[in-house]
Amino acid sequence: CRLLVSTLLHNSYLSCVLSLSVSSPVYIKRVRLHVESPQPSVSAARGSNITLPCHYRYEPEINGPRRTRVKWSWLPANGAGKTAHETDVMVAMGNRHRSYGSFQGRVRLHRAAPGDMSLVINELHQNDTGRYRCEIIDGLEDESVTVELELRGVVFPYHSKMGRYHFNFLGAQRACEEQDSTLATFEQLFAAWEEGLDWCNAGWLADGTAQYPITTPREACGGVDLASGLRSYGQRHRHLHRFDAFCFSAAPKGTVYFLKGPRKLNFTEAVAACTTDGGHIAKVGQLYAAWRFMGLDRCDAGWLADGSIRYPIAKARPNCGPSEPGVRNLGFPPLHQKYSVYCNR
């Protein structure tokens, strides 16, 4: 390079121009990394295999090999709150990869085409819901995209056999898990309300709030002047405050069925009868899922694993409860009383 200096007589400054001793200028183009997902959210059934889409490309397109690394991480749907953080699912570079935690042995990259870093999850678990982040790292370049994973399922209210409002937050979590369910998220309860769920008792949600869904405003449920929607008590003390629970049950694993028999059974006999039949006594979440997804319809009350008596009605009819479909709940009778039983196998 040579420095050309010229003094401009009509101005009181110097102008310095740096020029290259070549006939044409040289331009340096910046390569940009783009990471995209054609589906911002994916919905699937428990136990199925699902693909979370993630693709990357360069602009302008480049032909040479790149040492590109992909990292998938996950923020659980039931882990909302100030302490929530993403956990690693899988890290891969070239043919080397590593998966973590409950995802070990269940995840792989799709790689159906160049730039395809979609995540395949096998045997989807009920707790796999949440926000997944696909992060592509190429030297100093680092771009990411998120995909929400939702399970198809059903939300149902649940209370202790001791009566209403006996669960603190941890008790509500445990109660739902014991019924093959999880605490519902706000989004799941909102979707259930949109589908017609109306319940006038507040229950814990996964984010630590207590809420309840109202489709028909009435005096005893927040007043007639409030519009329909979710009534919220906001964040509650997780140890001191007591509410019911809203549980979420995904599509069932196995088959829930009514066990036919020559006589009615007490609770102990009901448990044994299901075991003898090659299954186990059904849980509340399993009955709700079978009603919702399998169309289970039976106008016969039966024992469930928590000691409650319920029966599923897919097509409402006379002498089978209210005029709307649903799972009828007859409460928690003394365990020596005689009923039929619902099993799962």
C-alpha positions as CSV (number, residue, x, y, z in Angstrom):
1,C,0.0,0.0,0.0
2,R,1.1,3.6,-0.5
3,L,-0.2,6.6,1.4
4,L,-1.3,9.5,-0.8
5,V,-1.4,12.8,0.9
6,S,-2.8,15.9,-0.7
7,T,-3.1,19.4,0.7
8,L,-6.4,21.0,-0.1
9,L,-5.8,24.8,-0.4
10,H,-9.5,25.7,0.1
11,N,-9.9,23.7,3.3
12,S,-8.0,23.7,6.6
13,Y,-7.4,20.0,6.9
14,L,-5.5,17.1,5.3
15,S,-7.2,14.1,3.7
16,C,-5.5,10.8,3.8
17,V,-6.5,8.0,1.5
18,L,-5.3,4.4,1.8
19,S,-5.3,2.6,-1.5
20,L,-4.2,-0.9,-2.5
21,S,-1.8,-1.3,-5.4
22,V,-4.3,-3.5,-7.2
23,S,-6.6,-2.7,-10.1
24,S,-9.8,-3.6,-8.2
25,P,-11.0,-3.5,-4.5
26,V,-11.2,-6.6,-2.3
27,Y,-14.4,-7.4,-0.5
28,I,-14.7,-9.7,2.5
29,K,-18.2,-11.4,2.8
30,R,-19.4,-12.4,6.3
31,V,-20.9,-15.9,6.5
32,R,-24.0,-15.9,8.7
33,L,-25.3,-19.0,10.5
34,H,-29.1,-19.5,10.6
35,V,-30.9,-21.9,12.8
36,E,-34.6,-22.6,12.2
37,S,-37.5,-24.8,13.2
38,P,-40.5,-25.2,10.9
39,Q,-42.6,-26.1,13.9
40,P,-42.4,-24.0,17.1
41,S,-44.5,-26.6,19.0
42,V,-45.0,-30.3,18.7
43,S,-47.7,-32.4,20.3
44,A,-47.5,-36.2,20.9
45,A,-48.9,-39.1,22.9
46,R,-47.0,-40.7,25.8
47,G,-45.0,-43.7,24.7
48,S,-44.7,-42.6,21.1
49,N,-41.6,-41.5,19.2
50,I,-41.4,-37.8,18.3
51,T,-39.1,-35.6,16.3
52,L,-38.3,-32.0,17.3
53,P,-37.3,-30.2,14.1
54,C,-34.1,-28.1,13.9
55,H,-32.2,-27.2,10.8
56,Y,-29.2,-24.9,10.2
57,R,-27.7,-23.3,7.1
58,Y,-25.1,-20.7,6.1
59,E,-25.6,-17.5,4.1
60,P,-24.0,-17.4,1.7
61,E,-23.9,-21.2,1.2
62,I,-20.5,-22.7,1.8
63,N,-19.1,-26.0,0.5
64,G,-16.2,-26.8,2.7
65,P,-16.5,-28.9,5.9
66,R,-17.2,-27.2,9.2
67,R,-16.6,-28.3,12.8
68,T,-20.2,-27.7,13.8
69,R,-21.4,-28.7,17.3
70,V,-25.1,-29.2,18.3
71,K,-26.4,-29.0,21.8
72,W,-30.0,-29.8,22.8
73,S,-31.2,-28.7,26.2
74,W,-34.5,-28.8,28.0
75,L,-36.6,-26.6,30.4
76,P,-39.2,-28.9,31.9
77,A,-42.8,-27.7,31.8
78,N,-43.3,-28.6,35.4
79,G,-40.1,-26.7,36.4
80,A,-41.3,-23.2,36.0
81,G,-40.2,-20.7,38.5
82,K,-37.3,-18.5,39.6
83,T,-35.0,-21.5,40.1
84,A,-35.8,-23.2,36.8
85,H,-32.9,-23.8,34.5
86,E,-32.2,-25.7,31.3
87,T,-30.6,-29.1,31.6
88,D,-28.6,-30.9,28.9
89,V,-30.3,-33.5,26.7
90,M,-27.6,-34.3,24.1
91,V,-24.3,-32.8,22.7
92,A,-22.9,-34.0,19.4
93,M,-20.1,-33.2,17.0
94,G,-19.5,-35.2,13.9
95,N,-20.2,-38.9,14.7
96,R,-19.6,-38.3,18.4
97,H,-22.5,-37.7,20.7
98,R,-23.5,-38.0,24.3
99,S,-26.9,-37.9,26.0
100,Y,-27.7,-37.1,29.6
101,G,-30.0,-38.0,32.5
102,S,-33.4,-39.7,31.7
103,F,-32.7,-39.1,28.0
104,Q,-29.8,-41.6,27.9
105,G,-30.5,-44.3,25.3
106,R,-33.7,-42.5,24.2
107,V,-32.5,-39.7,22.0
108,R,-30.6,-39.4,18.7
109,L,-30.2,-36.9,15.8
110,H,-32.4,-37.3,12.8
111,R,-29.8,-36.1,10.2
112,A,-32.1,-36.8,7.2
113,A,-30.3,-34.1,5.1
114,P,-27.4,-31.7,5.4
115,G,-28.0,-29.3,8.2
116,D,-30.7,-31.5,9.8
117,M,-30.1,-31.6,13.6
118,S,-33.6,-32.6,14.6
119,L,-33.9,-34.5,17.9
120,V,-35.7,-37.8,17.9
121,I,-37.0,-38.9,21.3
122,N,-38.1,-42.5,21.7
123,E,-40.7,-43.8,24.2
124,L,-41.9,-40.4,25.2
125,H,-42.3,-40.0,29.0
126,Q,-45.0,-38.0,30.7
127,N,-42.4,-35.7,32.3
128,D,-40.7,-35.0,28.9
129,T,-42.9,-31.9,28.2
130,G,-41.3,-28.5,28.1
131,R,-39.2,-26.2,26.0
132,Y,-36.3,-27.7,24.1
133,R,-33.5,-25.6,22.7
134,C,-31.4,-26.5,19.7
135,E,-28.1,-24.6,19.8
136,I,-25.7,-24.7,16.9
137,I,-22.1,-23.7,17.6
138,D,-19.5,-23.0,14.9
139,G,-16.4,-21.3,16.2
140,L,-17.6,-17.9,17.4
141,E,-21.0,-18.3,15.8
142,D,-23.7,-19.5,18.2
143,E,-27.4,-19.5,17.2
144,S,-30.4,-21.4,18.7
145,V,-34.1,-22.0,18.3
146,T,-36.7,-23.4,20.7
147,V,-39.4,-26.0,20.2
148,E,-42.2,-26.6,22.7
149,L,-43.2,-30.2,23.4
150,E,-46.7,-30.9,24.6
151,L,-48.3,-34.2,25.5
152,R,-51.9,-34.9,24.5
153,G,-53.7,-35.5,27.7
154,V,-56.6,-34.7,30.0
155,V,-56.7,-32.4,33.1
156,F,-58.8,-33.5,36.0
157,P,-59.4,-32.1,39.5
158,Y,-58.2,-34.3,42.4
159,H,-58.7,-34.0,46.2
160,S,-57.6,-35.9,49.2
161,K,-59.7,-38.7,50.7
162,M,-59.7,-36.5,53.8
163,G,-61.8,-33.9,52.0
164,R,-61.3,-30.6,50.2
165,Y,-58.2,-28.4,50.5
166,H,-55.8,-30.8,52.2
167,F,-52.8,-30.7,49.9
168,N,-49.8,-28.4,50.2
169,F,-47.8,-28.0,47.0
170,L,-45.6,-31.1,47.6
171,G,-48.6,-33.1,48.6
172,A,-50.4,-32.2,45.4
173,Q,-47.4,-33.2,43.3
174,R,-47.2,-36.5,45.1
175,A,-50.9,-37.2,44.8
176,C,-50.9,-36.6,41.1
177,E,-47.9,-38.8,40.6
178,E,-49.5,-41.6,42.6
179,Q,-52.4,-41.5,40.1
180,D,-50.0,-41.8,37.1
181,S,-50.3,-38.1,36.4
182,T,-48.4,-34.8,36.9
183,L,-49.5,-31.5,38.3
184,A,-51.0,-29.6,35.4
185,T,-49.4,-26.5,33.9
186,F,-51.2,-23.2,33.4
187,E,-51.3,-23.9,29.7
188,Q,-52.8,-27.3,30.2
189,L,-55.5,-26.0,32.6
190,F,-56.3,-23.1,30.2
191,A,-56.7,-25.6,27.3
192,A,-59.0,-27.7,29.5
193,W,-61.1,-24.6,30.3
194,E,-61.3,-23.8,26.6
195,E,-62.7,-27.3,26.1
196,G,-65.4,-26.7,28.8
197,L,-63.8,-27.7,32.2
198,D,-65.7,-25.9,34.9
199,W,-64.7,-26.5,38.6
200,C,-65.3,-24.3,41.6
201,N,-62.5,-25.5,43.8
202,A,-59.0,-24.1,43.6
203,G,-56.1,-26.5,42.9
204,W,-52.4,-26.3,42.7
205,L,-50.6,-26.0,39.4
206,A,-47.1,-26.9,38.5
207,D,-45.9,-23.2,38.8
208,G,-46.9,-23.0,42.4
209,T,-50.1,-21.0,41.8
210,A,-53.6,-22.0,42.9
211,Q,-56.3,-21.5,40.3
212,Y,-59.7,-22.9,39.1
213,P,-61.6,-22.8,35.7
214,I,-65.0,-21.3,35.4
215,T,-67.0,-21.5,32.2
216,T,-70.3,-20.3,33.8
217,P,-69.9,-17.4,36.2
218,R,-71.9,-17.8,39.4
219,E,-72.1,-16.2,42.8
220,A,-70.3,-19.0,44.7
221,C,-67.4,-19.1,42.3
222,G,-66.0,-15.6,42.2
223,G,-69.3,-13.8,41.5
224,V,-71.5,-13.3,38.5
225,D,-69.9,-10.0,37.5
226,L,-66.6,-11.7,36.6
227,A,-66.1,-13.0,33.1
228,S,-65.5,-16.7,32.6
229,G,-61.9,-17.9,32.7
230,L,-59.3,-19.0,35.1
231,R,-59.6,-17.6,38.6
232,S,-56.2,-17.3,40.3
233,Y,-55.0,-16.9,43.8
234,G,-51.5,-16.3,42.5
235,Q,-48.4,-17.7,44.0
236,R,-49.1,-19.4,47.3
237,H,-46.8,-20.6,50.1
238,R,-45.8,-24.1,49.0
239,H,-45.7,-25.6,52.6
240,L,-48.3,-23.6,54.5
241,H,-51.3,-23.1,52.1
242,R,-53.7,-26.0,51.3
243,F,-55.7,-26.6,48.1
244,D,-56.8,-29.4,45.9
245,A,-54.8,-30.3,42.8
246,F,-55.3,-30.2,39.0
247,C,-53.6,-33.2,37.6
248,F,-52.6,-34.0,34.0
249,S,-52.8,-37.5,32.6
250,A,-51.3,-38.3,29.1
251,A,-52.5,-41.0,26.8
252,P,-52.6,-44.3,28.6
253,K,-50.0,-47.1,28.5
254,G,-51.7,-50.4,28.5
255,T,-55.5,-51.0,28.6
256,V,-58.0,-49.9,31.2
257,Y,-61.0,-52.2,31.4
258,F,-64.0,-53.1,33.6
259,L,-63.4,-56.5,35.2
260,K,-66.5,-58.6,34.9
261,G,-67.2,-61.0,37.8
262,P,-70.0,-62.9,39.4
263,R,-70.1,-60.7,42.5
264,K,-69.1,-57.3,44.0
265,L,-65.8,-56.9,45.8
266,N,-64.4,-55.0,48.7
267,F,-61.2,-53.0,48.1
268,T,-58.8,-55.7,49.1
269,E,-60.6,-58.3,47.0
270,A,-60.7,-55.8,44.1
271,V,-56.9,-55.3,44.2
272,A,-56.4,-59.1,44.3
273,A,-58.9,-59.7,41.4
274,C,-57.0,-57.4,39.0
275,T,-53.7,-59.1,40.0
276,T,-55.2,-62.5,39.3
277,D,-56.4,-61.3,35.9
278,G,-52.8,-60.3,35.0
279,G,-53.0,-56.6,35.6
280,H,-53.3,-54.2,38.5
281,I,-56.1,-52.0,39.8
282,A,-56.4,-48.9,37.7
283,K,-55.3,-45.4,38.9
284,V,-57.4,-42.3,38.5
285,G,-55.2,-40.8,35.8
286,Q,-55.4,-44.0,33.8
287,L,-59.2,-44.1,33.9
288,Y,-59.4,-40.4,32.8
289,A,-56.9,-41.1,29.9
290,A,-58.8,-44.2,28.8
291,W,-62.1,-42.2,28.9
292,R,-60.6,-39.4,26.9
293,F,-58.5,-41.2,24.4
294,M,-60.0,-44.7,24.1
295,G,-63.6,-43.8,24.5
296,L,-64.0,-46.0,27.6
297,D,-67.7,-45.9,28.5
298,R,-69.2,-48.0,31.3
299,C,-72.2,-47.1,33.5
300,D,-70.9,-49.3,36.4
301,A,-69.1,-47.8,39.4
302,G,-65.9,-49.5,40.4
303,W,-62.9,-49.3,42.7
304,L,-59.7,-47.5,41.7
305,A,-56.3,-47.6,43.3
306,D,-56.8,-44.6,45.6
307,G,-59.8,-46.2,47.2
308,S,-62.3,-44.0,45.3
309,I,-65.3,-45.2,43.3
310,R,-65.7,-43.9,39.7
311,Y,-67.0,-44.7,36.3
312,P,-66.4,-43.3,32.8
313,I,-69.2,-42.1,30.5
314,A,-68.3,-41.2,27.0
315,K,-71.9,-40.9,25.8
316,A,-74.2,-39.3,28.4
317,R,-77.5,-41.1,28.9
318,P,-80.3,-41.4,31.5
319,N,-79.4,-43.1,34.8
320,C,-75.6,-42.6,34.2
321,G,-75.1,-39.2,35.9
322,P,-75.1,-35.7,34.5
323,S,-76.0,-34.7,31.0
324,E,-72.4,-34.2,30.0
325,P,-69.8,-36.9,29.3
326,G,-67.1,-37.3,32.0
327,V,-65.7,-39.5,34.7
328,R,-68.3,-39.8,37.5
329,N,-66.9,-39.7,41.1
330,L,-68.8,-41.3,44.0
331,G,-66.1,-40.4,46.5
332,F,-64.2,-42.6,49.0
333,P,-66.5,-45.1,50.7
334,P,-65.4,-47.4,53.5
335,L,-63.1,-50.0,52.1
336,H,-65.3,-52.9,53.2
337,Q,-68.1,-51.9,50.9
338,K,-68.8,-53.9,47.8
339,Y,-68.3,-52.6,44.2
340,S,-66.9,-53.7,40.9
341,V,-63.4,-52.8,39.8
342,Y,-61.4,-51.2,37.0
343,C,-58.1,-52.8,36.1
344,N,-55.2,-51.8,33.9
345,R,-53.1,-54.3,31.9
